[in-house]
Amino acid sequence: MLCTPNALPLNEVTVHLHMSGECLCGAFAKPNELDEIEFFYPHATKPHRELEREAESIGLTACKWGQRPPGERTRRRPAGRLCAKCTVLDGQADLLAEWRETGLITPNQYATFARPAEAA
């Protein structure tokens, strides 16, 4: 199960879930994904199932893992780059500039992380 002769073996979780499973935060969850996780790792899904039941009991409409809130999405923007090595694509948000403009990072931090062409 090695990608290349000298690579580390794939993690068992990655083999089973086809994703890392590092945090299981659900940020990019899809419908029925929790069922897939539960098949291999029921102990990992127990807190999530408890939260789903609690959310449902208080009337939250989107209370299931991988379920979007009802209604139209009002804002759809392309995802920003996730690392400094990613290529900026047309129409892709520049998160670093947005963070600088909103005060999440300082201009000096921006200059440190932005590509030289972007820092200008």
MARDO-452489 format. One record per residue: x, y, z of N, C-alpha, C in turn; residue number from 1. Coordinates in Angstrom, 3 decimals. Layout:
// residues N
X / Y / Z / X / Y / Z / X / Y / Z / NUM
...
// end
This chain:
// residues 120
0.822 / -1.187 / 0.000 / 0.000 / 0.000 / 0.000 / 0.871 / 1.258 / 0.000 / 1
1.986 / 1.184 / -0.643 / 2.856 / 2.350 / -0.731 / 2.660 / 3.040 / -2.073 / 2
2.675 / 4.363 / -2.043 / 2.533 / 5.131 / -3.283 / 3.801 / 5.032 / -4.127 / 3
4.930 / 5.082 / -3.477 / 6.227 / 4.941 / -4.122 / 7.056 / 4.007 / -3.249 / 4
8.138 / 3.454 / -3.754 / 8.909 / 2.477 / -2.968 / 9.343 / 2.971 / -1.589 / 5
9.650 / 4.245 / -1.433 / 10.138 / 4.752 / -0.149 / 9.085 / 5.516 / 0.644 / 6
7.842 / 5.476 / 0.208 / 6.774 / 6.228 / 0.881 / 6.343 / 5.536 / 2.159 / 7
5.747 / 6.313 / 3.037 / 5.155 / 5.740 / 4.239 / 3.885 / 4.986 / 3.854 / 8
3.550 / 3.943 / 4.578 / 2.307 / 3.232 / 4.260 / 1.101 / 4.136 / 4.518 / 9
0.017 / 3.893 / 3.790 / -1.201 / 4.668 / 4.000 / -1.781 / 4.357 / 5.373 / 10
-2.317 / 5.381 / 5.988 / -2.982 / 5.234 / 7.267 / -4.240 / 4.392 / 7.077 / 11
-4.550 / 3.533 / 8.020 / -5.740 / 2.682 / 7.952 / -7.012 / 3.504 / 7.772 / 12
-7.092 / 4.648 / 8.444 / -8.277 / 5.498 / 8.326 / -8.431 / 5.992 / 6.893 / 13
-7.355 / 6.402 / 6.281 / -7.397 / 6.865 / 4.895 / -7.834 / 5.745 / 3.965 / 14
-7.368 / 4.541 / 4.222 / -7.753 / 3.392 / 3.396 / -9.259 / 3.151 / 3.507 / 15
-9.798 / 3.225 / 4.722 / -11.221 / 2.955 / 4.927 / -12.120 / 4.089 / 4.446 / 16
-11.764 / 5.334 / 4.792 / -12.658 / 6.465 / 4.540 / -12.341 / 7.238 / 3.269 / 17
-11.191 / 6.992 / 2.682 / -10.741 / 7.743 / 1.501 / -10.614 / 9.232 / 1.802 / 18
-10.299 / 9.544 / 3.047 / -9.981 / 10.889 / 3.517 / -9.193 / 10.715 / 4.806 / 19
-8.577 / 11.776 / 5.274 / -7.691 / 11.625 / 6.426 / -8.431 / 11.319 / 7.720 / 20
-9.574 / 11.935 / 7.938 / -10.288 / 11.712 / 9.192 / -9.594 / 12.335 / 10.385 / 21
-8.701 / 13.296 / 10.145 / -7.929 / 13.884 / 11.239 / -8.799 / 14.588 / 12.273 / 22
-9.702 / 15.441 / 11.816 / -10.457 / 16.215 / 12.793 / -11.937 / 15.860 / 12.823 / 23
-12.463 / 15.348 / 11.739 / -13.885 / 15.035 / 11.640 / -14.750 / 16.224 / 12.045 / 24
-14.376 / 17.415 / 11.573 / -15.132 / 18.619 / 11.907 / -16.391 / 18.752 / 11.072 / 25
-16.450 / 18.103 / 9.918 / -17.633 / 18.173 / 9.083 / -17.696 / 19.380 / 8.175 / 26
-16.634 / 20.158 / 8.102 / -16.655 / 21.375 / 7.303 / -16.973 / 21.113 / 5.833 / 27
-16.517 / 20.029 / 5.294 / -16.778 / 19.694 / 3.894 / -17.560 / 18.387 / 3.779 / 28
-18.378 / 18.110 / 4.777 / -19.096 / 16.838 / 4.840 / -20.129 / 16.734 / 3.734 / 29
-20.377 / 15.507 / 3.350 / -21.418 / 15.223 / 2.365 / -22.491 / 14.382 / 3.044 / 30
-23.704 / 14.369 / 2.478 / -24.754 / 13.547 / 3.080 / -24.307 / 12.086 / 3.194 / 31
-24.707 / 11.454 / 4.261 / -24.414 / 10.038 / 4.560 / -22.947 / 9.760 / 4.880 / 32
-22.114 / 10.776 / 4.921 / -20.700 / 10.567 / 5.237 / -20.518 / 10.028 / 6.656 / 33
-21.331 / 10.509 / 7.597 / -21.198 / 10.038 / 8.972 / -21.523 / 8.550 / 9.073 / 34
-22.438 / 8.078 / 8.226 / -22.735 / 6.642 / 8.199 / -21.507 / 5.846 / 7.761 / 35
-20.792 / 6.357 / 6.779 / -19.574 / 5.688 / 6.317 / -18.525 / 5.647 / 7.422 / 36
-18.358 / 6.762 / 8.100 / -17.383 / 6.825 / 9.194 / -17.799 / 5.854 / 10.307 / 37
-19.086 / 5.858 / 10.609 / -19.604 / 5.015 / 11.686 / -19.411 / 3.522 / 11.403 / 38
-19.465 / 3.128 / 10.155 / -19.272 / 1.731 / 9.793 / -17.924 / 1.212 / 10.298 / 39
-16.866 / 2.023 / 10.126 / -15.527 / 1.610 / 10.546 / -15.177 / 2.061 / 11.959 / 40
-15.695 / 3.216 / 12.367 / -15.275 / 3.819 / 13.634 / -16.480 / 4.322 / 14.429 / 41
-17.319 / 3.426 / 14.937 / -18.520 / 3.859 / 15.659 / -18.213 / 4.729 / 16.875 / 42
-17.099 / 4.476 / 17.527 / -16.738 / 5.282 / 18.694 / -16.479 / 6.746 / 18.308 / 43
-16.000 / 6.974 / 17.098 / -15.694 / 8.340 / 16.664 / -16.948 / 9.130 / 16.327 / 44
-18.015 / 8.435 / 15.974 / -19.238 / 9.136 / 15.579 / -20.217 / 9.331 / 16.727 / 45
-19.981 / 8.671 / 17.844 / -20.918 / 8.766 / 18.972 / -21.164 / 10.216 / 19.397 / 46
-20.128 / 11.056 / 19.598 / -20.401 / 12.451 / 19.988 / -21.184 / 13.214 / 18.919 / 47
-20.931 / 12.918 / 17.652 / -21.640 / 13.591 / 16.566 / -23.114 / 13.192 / 16.556 / 48
-23.384 / 11.928 / 16.756 / -24.783 / 11.468 / 16.794 / -25.530 / 12.091 / 17.968 / 49
-24.849 / 12.220 / 19.107 / -25.477 / 12.854 / 20.273 / -25.803 / 14.314 / 19.981 / 50
-24.879 / 15.010 / 19.316 / -25.135 / 16.408 / 18.948 / -26.275 / 16.518 / 17.940 / 51
-26.350 / 15.595 / 16.995 / -27.457 / 15.601 / 16.034 / -28.797 / 15.453 / 16.762 / 52
-28.874 / 14.505 / 17.698 / -30.115 / 14.299 / 18.442 / -30.477 / 15.543 / 19.258 / 53
-29.475 / 16.141 / 19.891 / -29.726 / 17.335 / 20.695 / -30.200 / 18.496 / 19.812 / 54
-29.557 / 18.683 / 18.673 / -29.947 / 19.763 / 17.760 / -31.362 / 19.544 / 17.237 / 55
-31.674 / 18.294 / 16.898 / -33.015 / 17.983 / 16.401 / -34.064 / 18.231 / 17.481 / 56
-33.726 / 17.898 / 18.729 / -34.693 / 18.044 / 19.820 / -35.038 / 19.506 / 20.106 / 57
-34.131 / 20.422 / 19.767 / -34.432 / 21.846 / 19.995 / -34.939 / 22.537 / 18.730 / 58
-35.153 / 21.737 / 17.672 / -35.796 / 22.273 / 16.488 / -34.898 / 22.851 / 15.422 / 59
-33.606 / 22.582 / 15.471 / -32.733 / 23.064 / 14.398 / -33.057 / 22.315 / 13.116 / 60
-33.179 / 23.054 / 12.021 / -33.613 / 22.431 / 10.765 / -32.493 / 21.702 / 10.041 / 61
-31.278 / 22.112 / 10.218 / -30.135 / 21.422 / 9.595 / -29.325 / 20.799 / 10.718 / 62
-29.769 / 19.643 / 11.165 / -29.157 / 19.045 / 12.353 / -28.445 / 17.737 / 12.058 / 63
-28.241 / 17.439 / 10.788 / -27.566 / 16.199 / 10.422 / -26.231 / 16.498 / 9.760 / 64
-25.268 / 15.648 / 10.014 / -23.933 / 15.747 / 9.409 / -24.071 / 15.772 / 7.885 / 65
-23.463 / 16.747 / 7.246 / -23.489 / 16.839 / 5.791 / -24.753 / 17.468 / 5.227 / 66
-25.614 / 17.993 / 6.079 / -26.863 / 18.604 / 5.634 / -26.716 / 20.118 / 5.625 / 67
-27.034 / 20.724 / 4.502 / -26.995 / 22.186 / 4.419 / -28.263 / 22.769 / 5.033 / 68
-28.160 / 23.987 / 5.566 / -29.376 / 24.656 / 6.046 / -30.360 / 24.833 / 4.882 / 69
-31.663 / 24.830 / 5.171 / -32.643 / 24.980 / 4.090 / -32.558 / 26.368 / 3.456 / 70
-33.041 / 26.461 / 2.234 / -33.076 / 27.747 / 1.542 / -31.915 / 27.913 / 0.585 / 71
-31.979 / 28.999 / -0.140 / -30.950 / 29.315 / -1.122 / -29.681 / 29.798 / -0.432 / 72
-28.551 / 29.464 / -1.016 / -27.289 / 30.025 / -0.543 / -27.212 / 31.441 / -1.083 / 73
-27.013 / 32.386 / -0.216 / -27.010 / 33.785 / -0.651 / -25.668 / 34.228 / -1.190 / 74
-24.609 / 33.570 / -0.797 / -23.283 / 33.979 / -1.236 / -22.522 / 32.754 / -1.706 / 75
-22.100 / 32.795 / -2.931 / -21.303 / 31.683 / -3.447 / -20.043 / 32.283 / -4.026 / 76
-18.953 / 32.046 / -3.364 / -17.684 / 32.540 / -3.882 / -16.713 / 31.385 / -3.943 / 77
-15.780 / 31.458 / -4.860 / -14.813 / 30.366 / -4.962 / -13.946 / 30.294 / -3.707 / 78
-13.496 / 29.119 / -3.403 / -12.632 / 28.928 / -2.245 / -11.292 / 29.602 / -2.480 / 79
-10.703 / 30.064 / -1.421 / -9.362 / 30.634 / -1.504 / -8.330 / 29.533 / -1.481 / 80
-7.102 / 29.910 / -1.734 / -6.058 / 28.887 / -1.737 / -5.812 / 28.402 / -0.323 / 81
-5.411 / 27.180 / -0.208 / -5.238 / 26.563 / 1.096 / -3.787 / 26.563 / 1.558 / 82
-2.862 / 26.778 / 0.651 / -1.462 / 26.822 / 1.062 / -0.707 / 27.813 / 0.180 / 83
0.470 / 28.171 / 0.594 / 1.254 / 29.161 / -0.142 / 1.726 / 28.652 / -1.492 / 84
1.733 / 27.337 / -1.695 / 2.233 / 26.785 / -2.946 / 1.146 / 26.627 / -4.006 / 85
-0.124 / 26.809 / -3.607 / -1.211 / 26.648 / -4.572 / -1.161 / 27.756 / -5.617 / 86
-1.595 / 27.436 / -6.803 / -1.662 / 28.416 / -7.870 / -2.954 / 29.191 / -7.734 / 87
-2.856 / 30.497 / -7.844 / -4.054 / 31.317 / -7.797 / -4.778 / 31.175 / -9.131 / 88
-6.021 / 30.762 / -9.081 / -6.820 / 30.566 / -10.275 / -7.696 / 31.785 / -10.518 / 89
-8.075 / 32.012 / -11.766 / -8.976 / 33.120 / -12.073 / -10.243 / 32.987 / -11.253 / 90
-10.666 / 34.085 / -10.651 / -11.886 / 34.085 / -9.862 / -11.721 / 33.564 / -8.452 / 91
-10.533 / 33.149 / -8.095 / -10.298 / 32.607 / -6.759 / -10.043 / 33.761 / -5.794 / 92
-10.667 / 33.712 / -4.650 / -10.479 / 34.761 / -3.653 / -9.068 / 34.715 / -3.095 / 93
-8.501 / 35.877 / -2.868 / -7.190 / 35.944 / -2.228 / -7.418 / 36.118 / -0.736 / 94
-7.368 / 35.018 / -0.022 / -7.662 / 35.068 / 1.406 / -6.677 / 35.933 / 2.173 / 95
-5.414 / 35.918 / 1.786 / -4.435 / 36.730 / 2.501 / -4.798 / 38.202 / 2.424 / 96
-5.154 / 38.688 / 1.235 / -5.528 / 40.096 / 1.093 / -6.790 / 40.393 / 1.898 / 97
-7.738 / 39.462 / 1.856 / -8.972 / 39.649 / 2.628 / -8.670 / 39.694 / 4.118 / 98
-7.801 / 38.803 / 4.572 / -7.441 / 38.803 / 5.987 / -6.742 / 40.101 / 6.373 / 99
-5.870 / 40.604 / 5.490 / -5.178 / 41.872 / 5.761 / -6.187 / 43.009 / 5.851 / 100
-7.121 / 43.054 / 4.891 / -8.103 / 44.141 / 4.848 / -9.053 / 44.117 / 6.035 / 101
-9.331 / 42.944 / 6.572 / -10.242 / 42.843 / 7.705 / -9.514 / 42.881 / 9.049 / 102
-8.195 / 42.971 / 9.020 / -7.426 / 43.073 / 10.244 / -7.063 / 41.756 / 10.890 / 103
-7.334 / 40.640 / 10.210 / -6.964 / 39.350 / 10.783 / -5.452 / 39.133 / 10.784 / 104
-4.773 / 39.728 / 9.816 / -3.315 / 39.709 / 9.803 / -2.828 / 41.125 / 9.536 / 105
-1.620 / 41.400 / 9.940 / -1.036 / 42.728 / 9.747 / -0.448 / 42.836 / 8.344 / 106
-0.197 / 44.066 / 7.878 / 0.472 / 44.212 / 6.588 / 1.824 / 43.488 / 6.544 / 107
2.552 / 43.491 / 7.644 / 3.838 / 42.782 / 7.685 / 3.643 / 41.270 / 7.545 / 108
2.626 / 40.718 / 8.209 / 2.336 / 39.298 / 8.058 / 1.941 / 38.989 / 6.622 / 109
1.138 / 39.863 / 6.028 / 0.735 / 39.679 / 4.636 / 1.961 / 39.627 / 3.736 / 110
2.893 / 40.574 / 3.926 / 4.094 / 40.625 / 3.096 / 4.944 / 39.366 / 3.270 / 111
4.918 / 38.797 / 4.462 / 5.689 / 37.580 / 4.714 / 5.104 / 36.382 / 3.972 / 112
3.775 / 36.273 / 3.964 / 3.126 / 35.096 / 3.392 / 2.731 / 35.232 / 1.930 / 113
2.481 / 36.443 / 1.467 / 2.030 / 36.643 / 0.081 / 3.172 / 36.387 / -0.871 / 114
2.821 / 35.990 / -2.059 / 3.834 / 35.837 / -3.092 / 4.368 / 37.223 / -3.432 / 115
5.605 / 37.313 / -3.888 / 6.195 / 38.621 / -4.189 / 5.334 / 39.480 / -5.107 / 116
4.702 / 38.883 / -6.111 / 3.865 / 39.664 / -7.041 / 2.610 / 40.185 / -6.354 / 117
2.121 / 39.461 / -5.341 / 0.899 / 39.869 / -4.652 / 1.151 / 40.917 / -3.589 / 118
2.364 / 40.982 / -3.047 / 2.660 / 41.870 / -1.923 / 2.637 / 43.331 / -2.323 / 119
2.718 / 43.628 / -3.600 / 2.751 / 45.014 / -4.055 / 1.438 / 45.716 / -3.886 / 120
// end
